[in-house]
Structures are given as structure tokens and as C-alpha cells.
């Protein structure tokens, strides 16, 4: 070892690496034979990995043969070339990273290491519980979790507010009051206007004003300036109201609004509209379960209250639950960015990150592979090779490039058809009632002419 470093050296007790403090130069590995051993004589190690883009990407060919790739796999390949070993890849039968069972045993990749089925587990997040059972290399990367929910405004059922949300409550009240007052004014003007063709009854005046609101004309012939002013005011009011309503109606039915019910985990627990979901065997499950934070304690209680719906089998299942139900999924950031960000029906609440963790390579407890891999990792960091690999795989997340406008859903349109159907049925019921009453009273002669005639004619 180089002399003269006693006053400046920094010893990492966990890794046994001596560095020159303040300069960042690697000096030596103290009392470590791993620094000198570079040949594992071509042995084959049992290696395991789980799906986690872009770190570990798992694919199978037509014969069922597993192929692995990704940034962490390139790190292992660097180890293989420098240490002379090969990997026999297999996925854990549990298809998860590893969580301790109630009986103290482990499942997933951690379980494979503990029970000797695997020598190396690539891309495992470090937690105190896992670190007590297996060994971890130096950190290769870090991660965290976002809350994922279904984007608000995507209606899947019958929505009665589709045709009322365009105006506020007070705007609708004002429109109704204006309808009544304008109809009264129209009746009074036609009643007292000299030379008028006749008084327009209040019910008919209501229909004239309502028709104006719907941009429907009238056969009424106005005589005199006051009547013309009243008539012009009615249709001007109807035109302005119609323009405002239609403008906002088109926007409301075609543009998805994202008024988020909450923006973070604390808001989710306070509002209580969504059930929190985690993927079983992930680091965030262990973090929330064992944390002493009041927020995480409430979150864990929320998860337990929703059991078994609160535990997804994997990340994809977690995202699907958020998409189909009122669930909020804690999804790993890389998983969201590379697998689910192109799905515009999901939205990530990026205000906060949860369950931050360090990721490395796990090996069996007290395995000599840990020190061998750490030596290689330090060299990769010092030479910039590790940064180059991570940059290579740091691709832009997929985004939607579709320019098509989605068709209007039946949930948004159904209320209009329901109202039309109810109106038609009410008219039929009233007609049957009138026929019965008129026949019973002997006034059948009044039913002879059923043609519709205008109340007023255009002069």
C-alpha cells in the first residue's frame, strides 16, 4: 500500500476500500485478497433477475430460453469478462424480488440466495431486513416510487353532469329566473300593447323564451315598438346563452379534465376516496410496513384495511388495479416511465417520491463474490465505465404520439337519451290519460282534429 496517507485516508468499514479523501483517487484495498484475484477459472454461477426496465430486461424465445439484457446486465457482463466466469440465468419461481414470510423464510430472489438456489441476484433493492440475510454490493443505482391513479375525467359509466357542468349552480339559477321574468314581461307587454294581435298566455310565453334559448324561432308577429324590443331581447338573450353553453359543452365532452383528488400520500389518506395498493415483495412494501413515520404507519393501516385488494402480484397488476378501480398504486419510477407512462389514462403524482432505495447486486451471506464484485464496481466508477453504461440505457420514456381524438363515450351521452326517452314516455302516458278522460266525459268530438297549428301567424 502507498505510504504517506495516514492523515488523509478514509476507510469505509463496510467495504474495506481506502480512498484519498478530497481527491477521489483509489489507492488500494486494505487486507483484501479480492483486489488481487481476477480469475474465477471459468466457473458457472447461478444468476437470477426480475423484470425491471431498463436495469434488467427479461425475454424468452420460442423454445422458452431466457435471455437477459439491460444496464445491470452489462455491469455483470463486465464482471464476467474481468473475473472469468459465466452466468446461468433463471427467473425466481415466485417472480418477485423477495419478502420475508411470516415463518421467517424468504421468497423471491432473496429466498433463492438464502436457500442456495442462486449465487447472484441482479437488481435487488437494499433494505435492512434483506441486508440481515444476504450481502449487497456497492450501490449501482437508486430508485423510488410514485403514486399512480386513473386520470380524473375519464367517465366509464352514466354521467348525469355531462350537460349541467358547463354552468355553475348560480348560473343555472340565474338562467331559470331570467326565463320566468322574461316570460312574464313578454305576457304583460302583449297584454297592454295598443294594437296588439292578442295577449300571449304565460305558458306560451315560457315556450317562446325557452325556444329562443334553444335557438328556435317563433311564428309570433310583433306589433308596436315595446313588443319588438321584448321579442328582440328574448332572442338576443337566448343567442348569447346558447353560444356560452355550447362552447363549454363541446370542451367538457371532448377534453379530459385532470382535477386531481389529491397530490400526495397524505392527501390520499385524508380524502379517503382511493385504496392504496402495493406490489407484494417490493421494497416499498417493506419500507411502509417497518417504518416509524406517522405517515407510513397510516398508509400501512390503509393497506391492511383493504386486504387482499391492497396487495398486487406484480407492478403490472398494480397499474391495472389503478386503471380499473379507485385504487392508488405505489409504482416504481422506472417501471412507470418505461412501461406505463404512454398510457394516458394513468397519471403519476410526481409531487413526492416514496420508498427511496439503493439498488445493487445481492449475493449469499458472507459470499466472497461480494468483495470481488465491489473491486470491479469501484474500478468502473473511477474510470467512468459505470456512468457510460447507465447513460446508454437512460432512454427517453415512451410518450403517446397519437393525434386522433377519442370518440365520445356512451357514459357522457347516455343522459341525453334517457331524458328523451322519459319525455316521450311521459307524453304517451299523458295522451292516454287525456283520451280516457275525454271519452269518459263524452267530449270525443274534440279529438277529431289532431293536426298541430301555430298559435300565432307571421304577418
C-alpha positions in Angstrom: 0.0 0.0 0.0 1.2 3.5 -0.7 2.7 5.3 2.3 2.0 8.8 3.4 -1.8 8.5 3.5 -2.3 8.1 7.3 -3.5 11.7 7.8 -5.9 11.8 4.8 -7.1 8.4 4.3 -10.8 7.5 4.6 -11.7 3.9 5.5 -15.2 2.6 4.6 -15.6 -0.1 7.2 -18.4 -1.8 5.3 -16.5 -2.2 2.0 -12.8 -2.1 3.1 -11.9 0.4 0.4 -9.2 3.0 1.1 -9.6 6.3 -0.8 -7.7 9.5 -0.7 -10.1 11.9 0.9 -10.8 15.1 -1.1 -9.2 13.8 -4.3 -11.3 10.9 -5.2 -8.4 8.7 -6.2 -8.4 5.0 -5.5 -5.3 4.0 -3.6 -5.7 0.3 -2.5 -7.9 -2.3 -1.0 -6.7 -2.9 2.6 -6.1 -6.5 3.6 -8.3 -7.8 0.8 -7.2 -10.7 -1.4 -10.2 -9.9 -3.7 -8.2 -6.9 -5.0 -5.6 -9.3 -6.4 -7.8 -12.2 -7.6 -9.1 -11.7 -11.1 -9.7 -15.3 -12.3 -12.6 -17.5 -11.2 -11.4 -20.1 -13.6 -14.5 -20.2 -15.8 -17.0 -21.3 -13.2 -20.7 -21.0 -13.9 -22.7 -19.1 -11.4 -26.5 -19.4 -11.0 -27.8 -15.9 -11.6 -31.3 -14.6 -11.3 -33.1 -11.3 -12.2 -36.6 -9.9 -12.2 -38.3 -7.7 -14.8 -37.2 -4.1 -14.2 -36.5 -1.9 -17.1 -34.0 -0.6 -18.0 -31.9 -2.4 -15.5 -33.0 -6.0 -16.1 -35.0 -6.9 -19.2 -36.2 -10.5 -19.4 -37.3 -12.1 -22.7 -38.0 -15.7 -23.8 -37.5 -17.2 -27.2 -39.9 -19.7 -28.9 -38.1 -22.6 -27.0 -38.6 -20.9 -23.6 -35.0 -20.0 -23.3 -34.4 -16.9 -21.1 -32.4 -14.0 -22.4 -31.4 -11.1 -20.2 -30.3 -7.5 -21.1 -30.2 -4.1 -19.6 -27.9 -1.7 -17.8 -27.3 -4.0 -14.8 -26.8 -7.0 -17.0 -24.0 -5.1 -18.8 -22.4 -4.5 -15.4 -22.5 -8.3 -14.8 -21.0 -8.9 -18.2 -18.1 -6.5 -17.3 -17.6 -8.7 -14.2 -17.6 -11.8 -16.3 -15.0 -10.5 -18.7 -12.7 -9.4 -15.9 -13.2 -12.3 -13.5 -13.6 -15.1 -15.9 -17.0 -16.7 -15.0 -20.3 -17.2 -16.8 -23.9 -17.0 -15.7 -26.7 -19.5 -16.0 -29.8 -17.2 -15.9 -33.1 -18.2 -14.3 -36.1 -16.3 -13.0 -37.3 -16.8 -9.4 -40.2 -19.2 -9.3 -42.1 -16.5 -7.2 -41.3 -13.9 -9.9 -40.5 -11.3 -7.2 -37.5 -9.7 -5.5 -38.1 -11.2 -2.1 -40.0 -10.6 1.1 -39.8 -12.3 4.4 -42.7 -14.7 5.1 -44.5 -14.9 8.5 -42.4 -18.0 9.4 -39.2 -16.1 8.8 -38.3 -17.7 5.5 -37.8 -15.7 2.3 -39.5 -15.9 -1.1 -38.3 -14.4 -4.5 -34.7 -13.8 -5.4 -33.6 -13.3 -1.8 -35.1 -16.7 -1.0 -33.1 -18.2 -3.8 -29.9 -16.8 -2.4 -30.7 -17.8 1.2 -31.6 -21.4 0.2 -28.7 -21.8 -2.2 -30.6 -22.0 -5.5 -28.8 -18.9 -6.8 -25.4 -17.3 -6.4 -26.1 -13.9 -7.7 -29.3 -11.8 -7.7 -29.1 -8.8 -10.0 -31.0 -5.6 -9.4 -32.2 -6.1 -5.8 -33.1 -3.1 -3.6 -31.3 -2.8 -0.3 -33.3 -2.9 2.9 -32.3 -3.5 6.5 -34.3 -6.7 6.6 -32.7 -8.1 3.3 -29.3 -6.9 4.4 -29.5 -9.1 7.5 -29.9 -12.2 5.4 -27.9 -11.6 2.3 -24.9 -9.4 1.3 -25.1 -6.5 -1.1 -22.5 -4.9 -3.4 -21.9 -1.2 -3.6 -24.8 0.9 -4.9 -25.2 0.8 -8.7 -28.3 3.0 -8.9 -31.1 4.3 -6.8 -34.9 4.4 -7.2 -38.2 5.5 -5.7 -41.9 5.3 -6.1 -44.7 7.5 -7.5 -48.4 7.3 -6.6 -50.3 6.3 -9.8 -54.1 6.8 -10.2 -56.6 6.8 -13.0 -56.7 10.1 -14.7 -59.7 12.0 -13.5 -62.4 12.9 -16.0 -62.4 9.5 -17.8 -66.0 8.6 -17.3 -66.9 4.9 -17.7 -70.5 4.9 -16.5 -73.6 7.0 -16.9 -72.8 10.7 -16.1 -75.7 13.0 -15.3 -73.5 16.0 -15.0 -72.3 16.0 -18.7 -74.9 18.6 -19.7 -75.1 20.6 -16.4 -71.4 21.0 -15.5 -71.0 23.8 -18.1 -72.6 26.4 -15.8 -72.2 26.8 -12.1 -75.2 26.3 -9.8 -75.8 30.1 -9.5 -75.6 30.4 -13.3 -78.3 27.9 -13.8 -80.5 29.6 -11.1 -80.0 32.9 -12.8 -80.9 31.4 -16.2 -84.1 30.0 -14.7 -85.1 33.2 -13.0 -84.4 35.1 -16.2 -86.6 32.7 -18.1 -89.5 33.3 -15.7 -89.1 37.0 -15.6 -88.7 37.4 -19.3 -91.8 35.3 -20.0 -93.8 37.4 -17.5 -92.6 40.6 -19.2 -93.5 39.3 -22.6 -97.0 38.4 -21.5 -97.5 41.9 -19.9 -96.2 43.7 -23.0 -98.5 41.8 -25.3 -101.4 42.3 -22.9 -101.1 46.1 -22.7 -99.6 47.0 -26.1 -102.0 49.1 -28.2 -102.9 47.4 -31.4 -101.5 44.0 -30.3 -102.8 40.9 -32.1 -103.6 39.4 -28.7 -102.2 38.5 -25.3 -99.6 35.8 -25.2 -100.5 33.5 -22.3 -97.8 32.9 -19.7 -97.3 29.2 -20.6 -96.9 30.1 -24.3 -94.5 32.9 -23.4 -92.4 30.4 -21.5 -92.2 28.2 -24.6 -91.2 31.2 -26.7 -88.4 32.2 -24.3 -87.3 28.6 -23.9 -87.3 28.1 -27.7 -85.2 31.2 -28.0 -82.7 29.7 -25.6 -82.5 26.7 -27.8 -82.2 28.8 -31.0 -85.7 28.0 -32.1 -87.8 30.6 -33.9 -91.4 31.6 -33.4 -94.4 32.4 -35.6 -95.4 35.3 -33.4 -96.0 38.6 -35.2 -95.0 41.6 -33.1 -96.9 44.9 -33.3 -95.5 48.0 -31.7 -92.1 49.0 -30.5 -92.3 47.7 -26.9 -93.3 44.2 -28.2 -90.5 44.2 -30.7 -88.0 45.3 -28.1 -89.2 42.5 -25.8 -89.1 40.0 -28.6 -85.6 41.1 -29.7 -84.3 41.0 -26.1 -85.6 37.4 -25.7 -83.8 36.1 -28.8 -80.6 38.1 -28.0 -80.5 36.6 -24.5 -81.2 33.2 -26.0 -78.4 33.5 -28.6 -75.8 34.6 -26.0 -76.7 31.9 -23.6 -76.7 29.2 -26.3 -73.2 30.3 -27.5 -71.8 30.1 -24.0 -73.4 26.8 -23.3 -72.4 25.1 -26.5 -68.8 26.4 -26.2 -68.3 24.9 -22.8 -70.3 21.7 -23.6 -68.0 20.8 -26.5 -65.0 21.4 -24.3 -66.5 19.4 -21.4 -67.3 16.4 -23.6 -64.2 16.3 -25.7 -61.4 17.5 -23.4 -60.3 15.3 -20.4 -60.0 17.4 -17.3 -57.5 16.4 -14.6 -58.7 17.9 -11.4 -56.7 15.6 -9.1 -58.5 14.5 -5.9 -55.1 14.6 -4.1 -51.5 15.2 -4.9 -49.6 13.1 -2.4 -49.9 10.2 0.0 -51.0 12.4 2.9 -53.8 13.8 0.7 -54.9 10.2 -0.3 -55.2 9.2 3.4 -57.0 12.4 4.2 -59.6 12.3 1.4 -60.2 8.6 1.6 -61.6 8.2 -1.9 -58.9 5.7 -3.1 -57.4 2.5 -1.7 -53.6 2.3 -1.5 -52.1 -0.7 -3.4 -48.5 -2.0 -3.4 -46.9 -4.9 -5.3 -46.0 -7.8 -3.0 -42.4 -8.4 -2.4 -41.2 -4.9 -3.3 -39.0 -2.6 -1.2 -41.8 -0.1 -0.7 -44.0 -2.7 1.0 -41.2 -3.5 3.4 -40.4 0.2 3.9 -44.0 1.2 4.8 -44.5 -1.9 6.9 -41.5 -1.3 9.1 -41.3 2.5 9.1 -41.8 4.5 12.3 -43.1 7.5 10.3 -46.6 8.5 11.2 -47.5 8.9 7.5 -46.2 5.4 6.6 -48.0 3.9 9.7 -51.3 5.4 8.4 -50.5 4.1 4.9 -49.8 0.6 6.2 -53.1 0.6 8.1 -54.9 1.7 4.9 -53.3 -1.2 3.1 -54.3 -3.7 5.8 -57.9 -2.3 5.8 -58.1 -3.1 2.0 -56.6 -6.6 2.2 -56.5 -8.6 0.0 -57.2 -5.9 -2.7 -54.2 -3.8 -1.4 -51.6 -6.4 -2.5 -50.9 -6.8 -6.2 -49.0 -9.7 -7.5 -46.6 -7.5 -9.5 -46.2 -4.0 -10.9 -48.3 -4.5 -13.9 -51.2 -5.9 -11.8 -50.8 -2.8 -9.5 -51.1 -0.4 -12.5 -54.1 -2.3 -13.8 -55.9 -2.0 -10.5 -55.3 1.7 -10.5 -56.7 1.9 -14.1 -59.9 -0.2 -13.4 -60.7 0.7 -9.8 -60.5 3.6 -7.4 -57.0 2.5 -6.4 -53.8 4.4 -5.9 -50.7 2.3 -6.8 -47.3 2.9 -5.5 -45.3 2.2 -8.7 -41.5 2.1 -9.0 -40.5 5.2 -11.1 -38.5 3.3 -13.8 -41.4 0.9 -14.2 -43.8 3.7 -14.7 -41.6 5.7 -17.0 -40.7 2.8 -19.3 -43.8 0.6 -19.1 -46.8 2.8 -18.3 -46.2 6.5 -19.0 -47.5 6.1 -22.6 -50.9 5.1 -21.1 -52.6 8.5 -20.9 -55.4 7.0 -18.7 -52.9 6.9 -15.9 -51.4 9.9 -14.1 -48.4 10.0 -11.8 -48.4 12.2 -8.8 -44.9 13.5 -9.0 -45.0 15.9 -6.1 -43.2 13.5 -3.9 -41.2 10.3 -4.2 -41.7 7.4 -1.7 -39.6 4.5 -0.5 -36.3 5.8 -1.9 -33.9 2.9 -2.1 -30.4 1.9 -3.2 -30.1 -0.9 -5.8 -27.1 -3.3 -6.3 -26.3 -6.9 -6.7 -27.1 -9.3 -3.9 -25.1 -12.5 -3.1 -25.4 -15.1 -0.4 -24.4 -14.1 3.1 -20.6 -14.0 3.6 -20.1 -14.9 -0.1 -16.6 -14.0 -1.4 -18.3 -12.7 -4.6 -19.3 -9.5 -2.8 -15.7 -8.3 -2.4 -14.8 -9.4 -5.9 -17.7 -7.5 -7.4 -17.1 -4.4 -5.3 -13.5 -4.2 -6.6 -14.8 -4.2 -10.1 -17.6 -1.7 -9.3 -15.1 0.8 -7.8 -12.9 0.5 -10.9 -16.0 1.0 -13.1 -16.9 4.1 -11.1 -13.4 5.5 -11.1 -12.9 5.0 -14.9 -16.4 6.3 -15.8 -17.5 2.9 -17.3 -20.4 2.7 -15.0 -21.7 6.1 -15.9 -21.3 5.3 -19.6 -23.4 2.2 -19.2 -26.1 4.0 -17.2 -26.2 6.8 -19.7 -26.5 4.3 -22.6 -29.7 2.8 -21.1 -31.2 6.1 -19.9 -33.5 6.3 -22.9 -36.4 8.8 -23.1 -39.6 7.3 -21.7 -42.3 6.4 -24.3 -44.9 9.0 -25.0 -48.2 8.9 -26.9 -47.8 10.2 -30.5 -51.4 9.7 -31.5 -53.2 12.7 -32.9 -56.6 11.1 -33.1 -59.5 12.4 -30.9 -61.2 9.7 -28.9 -64.9 9.2 -29.6 -67.4 10.5 -27.1 -68.2 7.7 -24.6 -71.8 6.5 -24.1 -71.4 7.4 -20.4 -71.3 11.1 -21.4 -74.1 10.8 -23.9 -76.5 8.4 -22.2 -78.2 11.1 -20.0 -79.4 12.9 -23.1 -81.0 9.7 -24.5 -82.5 8.9 -21.1 -84.1 12.3 -20.9 -85.5 12.0 -24.4 -86.9 8.6 -23.6 -88.5 9.8 -20.3 -90.1 12.8 -22.2 -91.5 10.5 -24.9 -92.9 8.1 -22.3 -94.4 11.0 -20.3 -96.1 12.4 -23.4 -97.5 8.9 -24.2 -98.8 8.5 -20.7 -100.5 11.9 -20.6 -102.0 11.3 -24.0 -103.5 8.0 -22.8 -104.9 9.8 -19.7 -106.4 12.5 -21.8 -108.1 10.1 -24.1 -109.6 8.2 -21.2 -110.8 11.4 -19.5 -112.3 12.8 -22.7 -114.0 9.6 -23.7 -115.4 9.2 -20.2 -116.7 12.8 -20.3 -118.2 12.4 -23.8 -116.0 15.1 -25.4 -114.8 12.8 -28.1 -115.6 15.4 -30.8 -112.7 17.5 -29.7 -110.3 14.7 -30.7 -111.2 14.7 -34.4 -108.6 17.3 -35.5 -105.2 16.4 -34.1 -103.1 18.4 -36.5 -100.7 20.9 -35.0 -101.5 24.6 -35.7 -99.4 27.6 -34.8 -100.7 29.8 -32.1 -99.6 32.9 -34.0 -99.1 33.6 -37.6 -96.4 35.5 -39.3 -97.8 38.8 -40.7 
